[in-house]
């Protein structure tokens, strides 16, 4: 019974899918798991279940809290957007250099996360939004004559 539980635990911890582990790794893992006490096995099962519940909760939170789009009341001919392929690190470096070139009260960080960075730079005739995306490795620049938030 203990060995069957150990094999079940190995399958649960390996994710039961994707790449199949090689026989040597599985044999070593089964052997080391069979040497665990019942309390250690129970702790590992609890941790695996806790990790699964946490992952589900995080996925649900992200699904329920996606960014809402805020409509901007501007004619399209007053907005110019361009995108180009660029690494996230290179894009963030360009954002920083650009922000240093303008007055401190004219550059604002809007979003700064591990996967997305957006800054707003106020100009004499509008604003420029620079966005860097780690997920699709793009830098997107939007120029607008909207000066909201630049005063």
Rosetta blueprint (number, residue, H / E / L):
1 X L
2 X H
3 X H
4 X H
5 X H
6 X H
7 X H
8 X H
9 X H
10 X H
11 X H
12 X H
13 X H
14 X L
15 X L
16 X L
17 X L
18 X L
19 X L
20 X L
21 X L
22 X L
23 X H
24 X H
25 X H
26 X H
27 X H
28 X H
29 X H
30 X H
31 X H
32 X H
33 X H
34 X H
35 X L
36 X L
37 X L
38 X H
39 X H
40 X H
41 X H
42 X H
43 X H
44 X H
45 X H
46 X H
47 X H
48 X H
49 X H
50 X H
51 X H
52 X H
53 X H
54 X H
55 X H
56 X H
57 X H
58 X H
59 X H
60 X H
61 X H
62 X H
63 X H
64 X H
65 X L
66 X L
67 X L
68 X L
69 X L
70 X L
71 X L
72 X L
73 X L
74 X L
75 X L
76 X H
77 X H
78 X H
79 X E
80 X E
81 X E
82 X E
83 X E
84 X E
85 X E
86 X L
87 X L
88 X H
89 X H
90 X H
91 X H
92 X H
93 X H
94 X H
95 X H
96 X H
97 X H
98 X H
99 X H
100 X H
101 X L
102 X L
103 X L
104 X H
105 X H
106 X H
107 X E
108 X E
109 X E
110 X E
111 X E
112 X E
113 X L
114 X L
115 X L
116 X E
117 X E
118 X E
119 X E
120 X E
121 X E
122 X E
123 X E
124 X L
125 X L
126 X E
127 X E
128 X E
129 X E
130 X E
131 X E
132 X E
133 X E
134 X L
135 X L
136 X L
137 X L
138 X E
139 X E
140 X E
141 X E
142 X E
143 X E
144 X E
145 X L
146 X L
147 X L
148 X L
149 X L
150 X L
151 X L
